[in-house]
Amino acid sequence: MRILLMGHPNVGKSVVFNRITGANVTESNYPGTTVDYEKGYVRIGHEEMEVIDVPGTFSLEPKDKAEEVAVKMLERNKDSVVVCIIDSTKIERGLYLALEIIERGSRVVVALNMWDIAEDKNINIDVEKLRQILGVPVVPTIAVSGEGIKELVSRISGATSVKIESVMKNVGGS
Amino acid sequence: MEKKLSEMKYGAQGIVKSIKGDLRNKVAGMGIRVNKRIRMATKQPIKGPVVVTVDESNISLGLGIAENIIVEVEK
């Protein structure tokens, strides 16, 4: 099984990648560090899984080369689990992408990364409610310190795909 | 007062009123949508891009895009 790490540029995909696989790809503090993709492996239970660090993309309508790579990766790996990494301090933008990925029918796990920075900025996110609305696992993470990564990995094998209509229904009902 | 995003002054704030049809999806991924609060951060001279702040993050938009976003500017 394949795991795709997707998210906006500069949300920490590569840091999460390194944490999960123990690899050492370049991390830097500016967006657009990953323009090609990286591959690594992780063993969950008895299964060896391939993890792919996808270049950052704002949406699934590509506007540049790196985004094209990202969208193609998703299209070619329809049966993979997508870990959608969101910058908790800019959660709205991230959720837009997450919904787009859910809409395409992929199995999704949402990682709310940079959770510590969001706390510093007094941004409170109701994780439980988000979980209910989206119907997919939502895990707060701090990739630079490794917090939440174990839980994130443990949620991957249980991920299921969700119908966008049911997400819409949950939003309307709350 | 309604203005094109490209005509906003430095530091001006406002609420996005409308976005021209096909642009809507393009800018949605960057966090710009109708009813969102937006602030002009920088404007580059000679038809250069504009930088706006939405939800704590800066986004630079080409003039062609900025001209097609209408903002209700606050005094």
gemmi code that builds the backbone of each chain (N, CA, C; Angstrom):
import gemmi

chains = {
    "A": [
        ("MET", (0.835, -1.205, 0.000), (0.000, 0.000, 0.000), (0.866, 1.249, 0.000)),
        ("ARG", (0.349, 2.270, -0.624), (1.100, 3.516, -0.700), (0.494, 4.580, 0.206)),
        ("ILE", (1.354, 5.431, 0.725), (0.905, 6.575, 1.504), (1.412, 7.828, 0.809)),
        ("LEU", (0.505, 8.749, 0.496), (0.930, 10.012, -0.105), (0.831, 11.115, 0.942)),
        ("LEU", (1.896, 11.879, 1.090), (1.830, 13.044, 1.971), (1.539, 14.265, 1.121)),
        ("MET", (0.367, 14.846, 1.346), (0.006, 16.013, 0.541), (-0.341, 17.193, 1.428)),
        ("GLY", (-0.230, 18.377, 0.862), (-0.569, 19.575, 1.613), (-0.025, 20.802, 0.907)),
        ("HIS", (-0.328, 21.952, 1.479), (0.169, 23.203, 0.903), (1.688, 23.252, 0.987)),
        ("PRO", (2.298, 24.148, 0.212), (3.728, 24.355, 0.388), (3.995, 24.872, 1.799)),
        ("ASN", (5.115, 24.449, 2.360), (5.548, 24.987, 3.651), (4.627, 24.668, 4.827)),
        ("VAL", (4.090, 23.456, 4.863), (3.320, 23.059, 6.043), (4.067, 21.978, 6.840)),
        ("GLY", (5.170, 21.516, 6.276), (5.968, 20.529, 7.003), (5.834, 19.104, 6.504)),
        ("LYS", (5.473, 18.940, 5.237), (5.322, 17.586, 4.691), (6.623, 16.806, 4.794)),
        ("SER", (7.714, 17.470, 4.436), (8.993, 16.765, 4.430), (9.445, 16.418, 5.841)),
        ("VAL", (9.105, 17.260, 6.796), (9.462, 16.959, 8.182), (8.675, 15.730, 8.645)),
        ("VAL", (7.390, 15.688, 8.321), (6.573, 14.522, 8.658), (7.139, 13.282, 7.962)),
        ("PHE", (7.521, 13.449, 6.702), (8.099, 12.348, 5.931), (9.328, 11.780, 6.644)),
        ("ASN", (10.217, 12.655, 7.041), (11.426, 12.213, 7.727), (11.092, 11.511, 9.037)),
        ("ARG", (10.089, 12.047, 9.725), (9.680, 11.453, 11.000), (9.122, 10.046, 10.793)),
        ("ILE", (8.314, 9.884, 9.762), (7.667, 8.591, 9.543), (8.672, 7.551, 9.055)),
        ("THR", (9.512, 7.955, 8.116), (10.359, 6.960, 7.457), (11.766, 6.885, 8.042)),
        ("GLY", (12.138, 7.894, 8.811), (13.500, 7.934, 9.310), (14.485, 8.348, 8.234)),
        ("ALA", (13.959, 8.852, 7.135), (14.832, 9.315, 6.055), (15.357, 10.699, 6.386)),
        ("ASN", (16.105, 11.229, 5.491), (16.672, 12.544, 5.736), (16.622, 13.385, 4.464)),
        ("VAL", (15.422, 13.828, 4.108), (15.325, 14.703, 2.937), (15.463, 16.149, 3.397)),
        ("THR", (15.793, 16.986, 2.445), (16.057, 18.393, 2.767), (14.835, 19.079, 3.346)),
        ("GLU", (15.031, 19.702, 4.490), (13.977, 20.532, 5.047), (14.527, 21.945, 5.073)),
        ("SER", (13.686, 22.890, 4.777), (14.120, 24.272, 4.954), (12.914, 25.113, 5.295)),
        ("ASN", (13.170, 26.309, 5.749), (12.058, 27.096, 6.268), (11.424, 28.007, 5.236)),
        ("TYR", (11.558, 27.658, 3.980), (10.819, 28.427, 2.986), (10.031, 27.477, 2.079)),
        ("PRO", (8.954, 28.000, 1.470), (8.094, 27.121, 0.681), (8.775, 26.665, -0.601)),
        ("GLY", (8.324, 25.531, -1.098), (8.777, 25.062, -2.399), (10.080, 24.302, -2.358)),
        ("THR", (10.422, 23.735, -1.197), (11.667, 22.981, -1.084), (11.598, 21.676, -1.875)),
        ("THR", (10.433, 21.037, -1.831), (10.264, 19.775, -2.540), (9.590, 20.051, -3.870)),
        ("VAL", (10.321, 19.934, -4.980), (9.674, 20.132, -6.281), (9.523, 18.799, -7.008)),
        ("ASP", (10.344, 17.839, -6.627), (10.194, 16.490, -7.135), (9.638, 15.674, -5.970)),
        ("TYR", (9.486, 14.354, -6.138), (8.975, 13.634, -4.988), (10.037, 12.720, -4.379)),
        ("GLU", (9.860, 12.396, -3.134), (10.773, 11.501, -2.422), (10.005, 10.256, -2.013)),
        ("LYS", (10.720, 9.145, -1.962), (10.091, 7.888, -1.582), (10.762, 7.335, -0.328)),
        ("GLY", (9.982, 6.741, 0.531), (10.567, 6.101, 1.699), (9.669, 4.940, 2.116)),
        ("TYR", (10.073, 4.219, 3.142), (9.273, 3.062, 3.546), (9.014, 3.075, 5.038)),
        ("VAL", (7.861, 2.552, 5.425), (7.553, 2.407, 6.837), (6.831, 1.080, 7.024)),
        ("ARG", (7.101, 0.444, 8.158), (6.435, -0.816, 8.440), (5.325, -0.549, 9.446)),
        ("ILE", (4.101, -0.839, 9.049), (2.986, -0.709, 9.983), (2.424, -2.106, 10.203)),
        ("GLY", (2.503, -2.585, 11.427), (2.120, -3.966, 11.695), (3.084, -4.862, 10.935)),
        ("HIS", (2.510, -5.686, 10.024), (3.371, -6.571, 9.250), (3.512, -6.093, 7.824)),
        ("GLU", (2.922, -4.923, 7.561), (2.907, -4.471, 6.181), (3.945, -3.385, 5.947)),
        ("GLU", (4.702, -3.569, 4.893), (5.661, -2.540, 4.491), (4.925, -1.563, 3.582)),
        ("MET", (4.969, -0.287, 3.914), (4.267, 0.678, 3.077), (5.239, 1.665, 2.480)),
        ("GLU", (4.911, 2.069, 1.260), (5.734, 3.060, 0.593), (5.162, 4.439, 0.905)),
        ("VAL", (6.009, 5.339, 1.351), (5.562, 6.689, 1.670), (6.120, 7.640, 0.616)),
        ("ILE", (5.271, 8.480, 0.067), (5.741, 9.431, -0.939), (5.503, 10.855, -0.453)),
        ("ASP", (6.575, 11.623, -0.487), (6.532, 13.033, -0.105), (6.229, 13.832, -1.372)),
        ("VAL", (4.978, 14.277, -1.474), (4.515, 14.941, -2.697), (4.811, 16.440, -2.593)),
        ("PRO", (5.172, 17.101, -3.701), (5.404, 18.545, -3.624), (4.151, 19.284, -3.159)),
        ("GLY", (4.324, 20.410, -2.546), (3.198, 21.182, -2.027), (2.289, 21.685, -3.139)),
        ("THR", (1.004, 21.655, -2.867), (0.057, 22.187, -3.847), (-1.085, 22.907, -3.126)),
        ("PHE", (-1.517, 24.014, -3.696), (-2.602, 24.774, -3.083), (-3.951, 24.148, -3.387)),
        ("SER", (-4.074, 23.599, -4.582), (-5.339, 22.986, -4.956), (-5.042, 21.888, -5.955)),
        ("LEU", (-6.074, 21.209, -6.399), (-5.842, 20.136, -7.357), (-5.970, 20.626, -8.793)),
        ("GLU", (-5.997, 21.955, -8.948), (-5.909, 22.502, -10.304), (-4.531, 23.091, -10.443)),
        ("PRO", (-3.614, 22.355, -11.079), (-2.210, 22.746, -11.056), (-1.939, 24.088, -11.740)),
        ("LYS", (-1.092, 24.879, -11.092), (-0.714, 26.168, -11.665), (0.773, 26.206, -11.998)),
        ("ASP", (1.546, 25.264, -11.496), (2.949, 25.205, -11.893), (3.438, 23.758, -11.921)),
        ("LYS", (4.705, 23.571, -12.280), (5.276, 22.231, -12.474), (5.161, 21.357, -11.220)),
        ("ALA", (5.502, 21.948, -10.080), (5.477, 21.166, -8.839), (4.052, 20.709, -8.527)),
        ("GLU", (3.073, 21.571, -8.767), (1.685, 21.213, -8.508), (1.209, 20.149, -9.497)),
        ("GLU", (1.701, 20.240, -10.743), (1.351, 19.221, -11.725), (1.807, 17.845, -11.260)),
        ("VAL", (3.046, 17.788, -10.752), (3.582, 16.533, -10.234), (2.653, 16.013, -9.144)),
        ("ALA", (2.240, 16.911, -8.244), (1.395, 16.527, -7.121), (0.070, 15.926, -7.586)),
        ("VAL", (-0.577, 16.604, -8.524), (-1.886, 16.143, -8.987), (-1.753, 14.807, -9.719)),
        ("LYS", (-0.685, 14.675, -10.523), (-0.466, 13.419, -11.244), (-0.251, 12.260, -10.277)),
        ("MET", (0.494, 12.528, -9.215), (0.761, 11.492, -8.217), (-0.543, 10.984, -7.628)),
        ("LEU", (-1.433, 11.929, -7.334), (-2.714, 11.553, -6.731), (-3.544, 10.732, -7.711)),
        ("GLU", (-3.548, 11.166, -8.986), (-4.353, 10.469, -9.983), (-3.836, 9.058, -10.247)),
        ("ARG", (-2.506, 8.911, -10.209), (-1.916, 7.598, -10.495), (-2.059, 6.639, -9.321)),
        ("ASN", (-2.273, 7.180, -8.132), (-2.305, 6.325, -6.945), (-3.653, 6.401, -6.244)),
        ("LYS", (-4.683, 6.098, -7.011), (-6.037, 6.261, -6.481), (-6.318, 5.390, -5.257)),
        ("ASP", (-5.603, 4.267, -5.164), (-5.903, 3.351, -4.056), (-5.042, 3.624, -2.822)),
        ("SER", (-4.224, 4.658, -2.884), (-3.346, 4.921, -1.747), (-4.064, 5.747, -0.674)),
        ("VAL", (-3.473, 5.756, 0.519), (-4.001, 6.596, 1.589), (-3.299, 7.952, 1.513)),
        ("VAL", (-4.075, 9.026, 1.518), (-3.484, 10.353, 1.469), (-3.453, 10.931, 2.876)),
        ("VAL", (-2.259, 11.282, 3.336), (-2.165, 12.018, 4.591), (-2.126, 13.481, 4.206)),
        ("CYS", (-3.220, 14.194, 4.496), (-3.297, 15.602, 4.129), (-2.787, 16.434, 5.299)),
        ("ILE", (-1.670, 17.081, 5.083), (-1.050, 17.838, 6.164), (-1.463, 19.301, 6.057)),
        ("ILE", (-1.983, 19.807, 7.177), (-2.530, 21.159, 7.192), (-1.763, 21.992, 8.210)),
        ("ASP", (-1.457, 23.211, 7.847), (-0.884, 24.159, 8.797), (-2.026, 24.632, 9.706)),
        ("SER", (-1.968, 24.241, 10.993), (-3.079, 24.554, 11.907), (-3.360, 26.045, 12.011)),
        ("THR", (-2.350, 26.861, 11.748), (-2.571, 28.303, 11.870), (-3.309, 28.847, 10.640)),
        ("LYS", (-3.335, 28.052, 9.565), (-4.031, 28.491, 8.353), (-4.979, 27.387, 7.926)),
        ("ILE", (-5.779, 26.975, 8.901), (-6.544, 25.744, 8.709), (-7.565, 25.839, 7.577)),
        ("GLU", (-8.127, 27.011, 7.387), (-9.185, 27.103, 6.374), (-8.686, 26.761, 4.972)),
        ("ARG", (-7.531, 27.342, 4.637), (-6.972, 27.058, 3.318), (-6.664, 25.581, 3.160)),
        ("GLY", (-6.143, 25.014, 4.247), (-5.767, 23.606, 4.196), (-6.970, 22.700, 4.020)),
        ("LEU", (-8.073, 23.074, 4.685), (-9.274, 22.247, 4.581), (-9.830, 22.245, 3.167)),
        ("TYR", (-9.606, 23.332, 2.467), (-10.060, 23.398, 1.075), (-9.415, 22.274, 0.273)),
        ("LEU", (-8.093, 22.154, 0.442), (-7.370, 21.087, -0.262), (-7.819, 19.710, 0.228)),
        ("ALA", (-7.987, 19.586, 1.547), (-8.409, 18.297, 2.109), (-9.742, 17.860, 1.497)),
        ("LEU", (-10.655, 18.817, 1.382), (-11.967, 18.494, 0.801), (-11.842, 18.097, -0.659)),
        ("GLU", (-10.953, 18.774, -1.369), (-10.749, 18.415, -2.775), (-10.264, 16.976, -2.902)),
        ("ILE", (-9.352, 16.607, -1.986), (-8.807, 15.249, -2.039), (-9.886, 14.232, -1.659)),
        ("ILE", (-10.675, 14.567, -0.630), (-11.779, 13.685, -0.229), (-12.757, 13.511, -1.388)),
        ("GLU", (-13.012, 14.611, -2.078), (-13.961, 14.604, -3.196), (-13.511, 13.656, -4.307)),
        ("ARG", (-12.207, 13.509, -4.475), (-11.700, 12.607, -5.518), (-11.792, 11.142, -5.118)),
        ("GLY", (-12.243, 10.906, -3.891), (-12.477, 9.522, -3.486), (-11.316, 8.831, -2.799)),
        ("SER", (-10.250, 9.572, -2.525), (-9.120, 8.932, -1.850), (-9.423, 8.737, -0.370)),
        ("ARG", (-8.752, 7.748, 0.216), (-8.819, 7.596, 1.661), (-7.913, 8.639, 2.276)),
        ("VAL", (-8.437, 9.380, 3.253), (-7.694, 10.535, 3.762), (-7.526, 10.462, 5.281)),
        ("VAL", (-6.337, 10.846, 5.736), (-6.104, 11.128, 7.148), (-5.617, 12.571, 7.211)),
        ("VAL", (-6.209, 13.363, 8.091), (-5.805, 14.762, 8.191), (-4.839, 14.936, 9.357)),
        ("ALA", (-3.697, 15.576, 9.087), (-2.748, 15.912, 10.144), (-2.756, 17.419, 10.338)),
        ("LEU", (-3.105, 17.844, 11.551), (-3.075, 19.282, 11.843), (-1.683, 19.605, 12.386)),
        ("ASN", (-0.804, 19.961, 11.488), (0.588, 20.183, 11.866), (0.780, 21.595, 12.440)),
        ("MET", (1.933, 21.815, 13.013), (2.275, 23.106, 13.645), (1.258, 23.438, 14.733)),
        ("TRP", (0.813, 22.395, 15.414), (-0.194, 22.546, 16.456), (0.297, 23.493, 17.553)),
        ("ASP", (1.597, 23.429, 17.875), (2.162, 24.286, 18.921), (2.080, 25.760, 18.546)),
        ("ILE", (2.319, 26.052, 17.255), (2.280, 27.451, 16.825), (0.851, 27.976, 16.882)),
        ("ALA", (-0.098, 27.109, 16.497), (-1.499, 27.507, 16.589), (-1.866, 27.825, 18.038)),
        ("GLU", (-1.372, 26.990, 18.969), (-1.642, 27.251, 20.388), (-1.052, 28.587, 20.817)),
        ("ASP", (0.167, 28.843, 20.376), (0.804, 30.129, 20.700), (-0.021, 31.300, 20.192)),
        ("LYS", (-0.645, 31.097, 19.044), (-1.414, 32.189, 18.446), (-2.855, 32.203, 18.941)),
        ("ASN", (-3.138, 31.382, 19.939), (-4.490, 31.309, 20.491), (-5.536, 30.860, 19.488)),
        ("ILE", (-5.124, 29.979, 18.597), (-6.085, 29.415, 17.660), (-6.549, 28.082, 18.234)),
        ("ASN", (-7.828, 28.015, 18.570), (-8.366, 26.780, 19.138), (-9.125, 26.001, 18.080)),
        ("ILE", (-8.726, 24.765, 17.899), (-9.397, 23.933, 16.902), (-10.079, 22.773, 17.612)),
        ("ASP", (-11.380, 22.622, 17.338), (-12.140, 21.534, 17.925), (-11.917, 20.287, 17.074)),
        ("VAL", (-10.906, 19.509, 17.464), (-10.493, 18.352, 16.661), (-11.617, 17.326, 16.549)),
        ("GLU", (-12.315, 17.108, 17.674), (-13.373, 16.106, 17.703), (-14.484, 16.458, 16.710)),
        ("LYS", (-14.841, 17.743, 16.709), (-15.901, 18.206, 15.820), (-15.474, 18.087, 14.353)),
        ("LEU", (-14.225, 18.436, 14.098), (-13.701, 18.342, 12.740), (-13.743, 16.892, 12.264)),
        ("ARG", (-13.409, 16.000, 13.192), (-13.431, 14.570, 12.903), (-14.845, 14.133, 12.528)),
        ("GLN", (-15.816, 14.623, 13.311), (-17.211, 14.276, 13.039), (-17.664, 14.785, 11.678)),
        ("ILE", (-17.300, 16.040, 11.394), (-17.762, 16.648, 10.139), (-17.132, 15.958, 8.937)),
        ("LEU", (-15.816, 15.777, 9.000), (-15.129, 15.207, 7.844), (-15.331, 13.699, 7.740)),
        ("GLY", (-15.514, 13.055, 8.888), (-15.655, 11.606, 8.868), (-14.352, 10.868, 8.611)),
        ("VAL", (-13.238, 11.573, 8.728), (-11.920, 10.937, 8.565), (-11.107, 11.207, 9.827)),
        ("PRO", (-10.050, 10.399, 10.073), (-9.219, 10.661, 11.249), (-8.544, 12.032, 11.154)),
        ("VAL", (-8.543, 12.755, 12.269), (-7.865, 14.051, 12.339), (-6.899, 13.989, 13.515)),
        ("VAL", (-5.626, 14.247, 13.271), (-4.621, 14.117, 14.314), (-3.784, 15.395, 14.411)),
        ("PRO", (-3.750, 16.021, 15.594), (-2.848, 17.161, 15.763), (-1.406, 16.672, 15.825)),
        ("THR", (-0.515, 17.347, 15.140), (0.889, 16.934, 15.154), (1.812, 18.142, 15.296)),
        ("ILE", (2.990, 17.861, 15.847), (4.074, 18.843, 15.835), (5.263, 18.097, 15.239)),
        ("ALA", (5.418, 18.207, 13.948), (6.386, 17.348, 13.258), (7.822, 17.609, 13.718)),
        ("VAL", (8.153, 18.864, 13.970), (9.540, 19.162, 14.335), (9.948, 18.487, 15.641)),
        ("SER", (8.985, 18.282, 16.556), (9.340, 17.605, 17.799), (8.885, 16.137, 17.796)),
        ("GLY", (8.099, 15.768, 16.800), (7.674, 14.376, 16.679), (6.369, 14.063, 17.385)),
        ("GLU", (5.767, 15.055, 17.998), (4.533, 14.806, 18.730), (3.371, 14.480, 17.785)),
        ("GLY", (2.633, 13.458, 18.117), (1.459, 13.111, 17.321), (1.755, 12.228, 16.125)),
        ("ILE", (3.031, 12.053, 15.798), (3.388, 11.283, 14.600), (2.998, 9.812, 14.760)),
        ("LYS", (3.214, 9.287, 15.973), (2.864, 7.885, 16.215), (1.376, 7.655, 16.013)),
        ("GLU", (0.582, 8.583, 16.575), (-0.864, 8.434, 16.421), (-1.248, 8.538, 14.949)),
        ("LEU", (-0.620, 9.486, 14.265), (-0.889, 9.674, 12.838), (-0.663, 8.372, 12.080)),
        ("VAL", (0.486, 7.754, 12.318), (0.827, 6.506, 11.627), (-0.187, 5.409, 11.970)),
        ("SER", (-0.614, 5.382, 13.257), (-1.529, 4.322, 13.671), (-2.902, 4.470, 13.019)),
        ("ARG", (-3.229, 5.692, 12.579), (-4.540, 5.905, 11.954), (-4.556, 5.572, 10.465)),
        ("ILE", (-3.376, 5.423, 9.894), (-3.291, 5.294, 8.445), (-3.992, 4.027, 7.929)),
        ("SER", (-3.734, 2.891, 8.596), (-4.297, 1.652, 8.044), (-5.815, 1.589, 8.183)),
        ("GLY", (-6.374, 2.372, 9.096), (-7.820, 2.347, 9.280), (-8.569, 3.375, 8.455)),
        ("ALA", (-7.858, 4.095, 7.588), (-8.505, 5.175, 6.844), (-9.483, 4.636, 5.816)),
        ("THR", (-10.614, 5.319, 5.683), (-11.595, 4.931, 4.667), (-11.948, 6.156, 3.841)),
        ("SER", (-12.494, 5.923, 2.665), (-12.886, 7.082, 1.864), (-14.286, 7.527, 2.263)),
        ("VAL", (-14.524, 8.819, 2.088), (-15.770, 9.421, 2.542), (-16.427, 10.108, 1.354)),
        ("LYS", (-17.737, 10.041, 1.307), (-18.456, 10.741, 0.241), (-18.558, 12.221, 0.595)),
        ("ILE", (-18.281, 13.058, -0.392), (-18.303, 14.498, -0.144), (-19.707, 14.952, 0.271)),
        ("GLU", (-20.727, 14.236, -0.240), (-22.105, 14.608, 0.104), (-22.349, 14.464, 1.606)),
        ("SER", (-21.747, 13.426, 2.194), (-21.982, 13.230, 3.622), (-21.262, 14.305, 4.430)),
        ("VAL", (-20.106, 14.781, 3.921), (-19.424, 15.888, 4.599), (-20.317, 17.128, 4.555)),
        ("MET", (-20.895, 17.369, 3.388), (-21.765, 18.540, 3.227), (-22.961, 18.452, 4.184)),
        ("LYS", (-23.483, 17.231, 4.321), (-24.621, 17.037, 5.213), (-24.226, 17.346, 6.664)),
        ("ASN", (-23.044, 16.859, 7.045), (-22.569, 17.108, 8.408), (-22.374, 18.592, 8.688)),
        ("VAL", (-21.909, 19.324, 7.672), (-21.710, 20.758, 7.842), (-23.052, 21.447, 8.043)),
        ("GLY", (-24.032, 21.070, 7.202), (-25.359, 21.680, 7.287), (-26.036, 21.398, 8.617)),
        ("GLY", (-25.752, 20.221, 9.177), (-26.445, 19.813, 10.386), (-25.864, 20.384, 11.662)),
        ("SER", (-24.684, 20.996, 11.570), (-24.051, 21.450, 12.811), (-24.369, 22.902, 13.123)),
    ],
    "B": [
        ("MET", (-17.537, 51.241, 0.250), (-17.298, 51.534, -1.159), (-16.691, 50.323, -1.861)),
        ("GLU", (-17.219, 49.978, -3.000), (-16.695, 48.822, -3.714), (-15.565, 49.220, -4.656)),
        ("LYS", (-14.526, 48.427, -4.609), (-13.352, 48.719, -5.424), (-12.788, 47.430, -5.980)),
        ("LYS", (-12.056, 47.563, -7.076), (-11.284, 46.411, -7.527), (-10.143, 46.216, -6.544)),
        ("LEU", (-9.771, 44.969, -6.324), (-8.665, 44.681, -5.419), (-7.403, 45.418, -5.868)),
        ("SER", (-7.229, 45.526, -7.175), (-6.034, 46.177, -7.705), (-6.017, 47.674, -7.426)),
        ("GLU", (-7.184, 48.233, -7.061), (-7.237, 49.682, -6.819), (-7.164, 50.029, -5.338)),
        ("MET", (-7.074, 49.015, -4.491), (-7.020, 49.297, -3.054), (-5.704, 49.971, -2.680)),
        ("LYS", (-5.791, 50.814, -1.646), (-4.579, 51.511, -1.185), (-3.826, 50.637, -0.179)),
        ("TYR", (-2.570, 50.990, 0.067), (-1.766, 50.296, 1.067), (-2.488, 50.256, 2.398)),
        ("GLY", (-2.499, 49.147, 3.034), (-3.068, 49.058, 4.371), (-4.582, 49.043, 4.407)),
        ("ALA", (-5.226, 49.243, 3.270), (-6.689, 49.258, 3.252), (-7.215, 47.847, 3.516)),
        ("GLN", (-8.362, 47.793, 4.202), (-8.978, 46.504, 4.501), (-10.357, 46.443, 3.894)),
        ("GLY", (-10.835, 45.259, 3.689), (-12.184, 45.147, 3.162), (-12.648, 43.714, 3.147)),
        ("ILE", (-13.860, 43.539, 2.668), (-14.456, 42.212, 2.575), (-14.647, 41.893, 1.092)),
        ("VAL", (-14.273, 40.706, 0.701), (-14.407, 40.317, -0.707), (-15.888, 40.216, -1.065)),
        ("LYS", (-16.282, 40.936, -2.113), (-17.688, 40.954, -2.527), (-17.951, 39.971, -3.656)),
        ("SER", (-17.106, 40.029, -4.675), (-17.321, 39.089, -5.771), (-16.012, 38.768, -6.481)),
        ("ILE", (-15.988, 37.604, -7.064), (-14.830, 37.142, -7.812), (-15.344, 36.649, -9.145)),
        ("LYS", (-14.709, 37.102, -10.215), (-15.176, 36.723, -11.550), (-15.130, 35.214, -11.743)),
        ("GLY", (-16.220, 34.699, -12.252), (-16.462, 33.274, -12.476), (-15.330, 32.270, -12.388)),
        ("ASP", (-14.562, 32.151, -13.461), (-13.596, 31.054, -13.515), (-12.409, 31.269, -12.587)),
        ("LEU", (-12.261, 32.482, -12.100), (-11.163, 32.760, -11.176), (-11.434, 32.201, -9.798)),
        ("ARG", (-12.710, 32.007, -9.524), (-13.138, 31.656, -8.171), (-12.403, 30.427, -7.636)),
        ("ASN", (-12.351, 29.395, -8.452), (-11.679, 28.174, -8.013), (-10.180, 28.350, -7.894)),
        ("LYS", (-9.652, 29.177, -8.764), (-8.209, 29.383, -8.771), (-7.735, 30.017, -7.466)),
        ("VAL", (-8.463, 31.019, -6.991), (-8.005, 31.708, -5.788), (-8.518, 31.057, -4.502)),
        ("ALA", (-9.510, 30.175, -4.631), (-10.066, 29.534, -3.430), (-8.993, 28.740, -2.689)),
        ("GLY", (-8.129, 28.089, -3.439), (-7.069, 27.303, -2.829), (-6.088, 28.148, -2.051)),
        ("MET", (-6.056, 29.432, -2.351), (-5.158, 30.334, -1.627), (-5.884, 31.029, -0.482)),
        ("GLY", (-7.124, 30.666, -0.264), (-7.855, 31.190, 0.882), (-8.682, 32.431, 0.593)),
        ("ILE", (-8.762, 32.817, -0.669), (-9.566, 33.989, -0.999), (-10.924, 33.528, -1.509)),
        ("ARG", (-11.963, 33.952, -0.804), (-13.313, 33.655, -1.285), (-14.233, 34.776, -0.854)),
        ("VAL", (-15.454, 34.760, -1.363), (-16.412, 35.820, -1.063), (-16.676, 35.854, 0.448)),
        ("ASN", (-16.788, 37.068, 0.981), (-17.021, 37.330, 2.413), (-15.768, 37.202, 3.283)),
        ("LYS", (-14.635, 37.014, 2.651), (-13.398, 36.937, 3.427), (-12.822, 38.332, 3.613)),
        ("ARG", (-12.242, 38.531, 4.823), (-11.579, 39.818, 5.078), (-10.198, 39.812, 4.445)),
        ("ILE", (-9.852, 40.908, 3.824), (-8.620, 40.962, 3.056), (-7.934, 42.308, 3.325)),
        ("ARG", (-6.614, 42.297, 3.363), (-5.893, 43.552, 3.610), (-4.786, 43.713, 2.576)),
        ("MET", (-4.666, 44.913, 2.044), (-3.620, 45.162, 1.068), (-2.291, 45.305, 1.797)),
        ("ALA", (-1.334, 44.451, 1.492), (-0.055, 44.494, 2.188), (0.980, 45.288, 1.391)),
        ("THR", (1.161, 44.957, 0.156), (2.118, 45.678, -0.689), (1.593, 45.724, -2.104)),
        ("LYS", (2.009, 46.740, -2.781), (1.624, 46.882, -4.173), (2.899, 47.201, -4.929)),
        ("GLN", (3.213, 46.426, -5.914), (4.427, 46.708, -6.665), (4.106, 47.677, -7.798)),
        ("PRO", (5.009, 48.619, -8.043), (4.730, 49.615, -9.094), (4.795, 49.009, -10.496)),
        ("ILE", (4.385, 49.795, -11.457), (4.394, 49.443, -12.880), (3.760, 48.075, -13.134)),
        ("LYS", (2.485, 47.993, -12.894), (1.704, 46.789, -13.185), (2.254, 45.522, -12.533)),
        ("GLY", (2.918, 45.691, -11.415), (3.469, 44.542, -10.709), (2.395, 43.869, -9.887)),
        ("PRO", (2.739, 42.751, -9.263), (1.744, 42.030, -8.479), (1.357, 42.764, -7.190)),
        ("VAL", (0.222, 42.409, -6.638), (-0.186, 42.957, -5.350), (-0.055, 41.832, -4.314)),
        ("VAL", (0.262, 42.225, -3.088), (0.342, 41.251, -2.011), (-0.769, 41.564, -1.017)),
        ("VAL", (-1.600, 40.581, -0.738), (-2.695, 40.785, 0.207), (-2.552, 39.819, 1.379)),
        ("THR", (-3.124, 40.233, 2.506), (-3.091, 39.369, 3.681), (-4.487, 38.796, 3.916)),
        ("VAL", (-4.559, 37.467, 3.963), (-5.804, 36.782, 4.282), (-5.484, 35.758, 5.361)),
        ("ASP", (-6.214, 35.786, 6.471), (-5.961, 34.796, 7.529), (-4.497, 34.688, 7.905)),
        ("GLU", (-3.859, 35.817, 8.157), (-2.473, 35.779, 8.645), (-1.453, 35.398, 7.589)),
        ("SER", (-1.889, 35.061, 6.393), (-0.855, 34.707, 5.425), (-0.884, 35.664, 4.236)),
        ("ASN", (0.302, 35.918, 3.734), (0.411, 36.831, 2.602), (0.312, 36.071, 1.297)),
        ("ILE", (-0.426, 36.646, 0.385), (-0.618, 36.004, -0.907), (-0.341, 37.048, -1.979)),
        ("SER", (0.493, 36.705, -2.930), (0.699, 37.659, -4.012), (-0.126, 37.247, -5.218)),
        ("LEU", (-0.749, 38.243, -5.805), (-1.641, 37.995, -6.939), (-1.190, 38.846, -8.114)),
        ("GLY", (-1.246, 38.277, -9.298), (-0.972, 39.057, -10.492), (-2.043, 40.126, -10.653)),
        ("LEU", (-1.688, 41.175, -11.371), (-2.630, 42.282, -11.544), (-3.895, 41.803, -12.263)),
        ("GLY", (-3.705, 40.897, -13.197), (-4.844, 40.378, -13.953), (-5.877, 39.724, -13.058)),
        ("ILE", (-5.389, 39.056, -12.031), (-6.304, 38.425, -11.081), (-6.912, 39.476, -10.161)),
        ("ALA", (-6.051, 40.373, -9.663), (-6.510, 41.390, -8.714), (-7.596, 42.288, -9.310)),
        ("GLU", (-7.531, 42.491, -10.619), (-8.533, 43.354, -11.273), (-9.914, 42.709, -11.291)),
        ("ASN", (-9.944, 41.408, -11.150), (-11.217, 40.706, -11.256), (-11.826, 40.323, -9.908)),
        ("ILE", (-11.244, 40.866, -8.839), (-11.791, 40.634, -7.513), (-12.309, 41.969, -6.979)),
        ("ILE", (-13.582, 41.981, -6.617), (-14.202, 43.217, -6.126), (-14.288, 43.158, -4.598)),
        ("VAL", (-13.845, 44.241, -3.967), (-13.781, 44.276, -2.508), (-14.596, 45.466, -1.989)),
        ("GLU", (-15.365, 45.221, -0.936), (-16.051, 46.313, -0.230), (-15.043, 46.894, 0.756)),
        ("VAL", (-14.503, 48.068, 0.459), (-13.422, 48.637, 1.255), (-13.982, 49.403, 2.443)),
        ("GLU", (-13.360, 49.197, 3.602), (-13.773, 49.933, 4.807), (-13.029, 51.237, 4.886)),
        ("LYS", (-13.692, 52.226, 5.476), (-13.024, 53.527, 5.645), (-12.003, 53.434, 6.762)),
    ],
}
model = gemmi.Model(1)
for chain_id, residues in chains.items():
    chain = gemmi.Chain(chain_id)
    for i, (resn, *xyz) in enumerate(residues, 1):
        res = gemmi.Residue()
        res.name, res.seqid = resn, gemmi.SeqId(i, " ")
        for name, pos in zip(("N", "CA", "C"), xyz):
            atom = gemmi.Atom()
            atom.name, atom.element = name, gemmi.Element(name[0])
            atom.pos, atom.b_iso = gemmi.Position(*pos), 0.0
            res.add_atom(atom)
        chain.add_residue(res)
    model.add_chain(chain)
structure = gemmi.Structure()
structure.add_model(model)
structure.setup_entities()
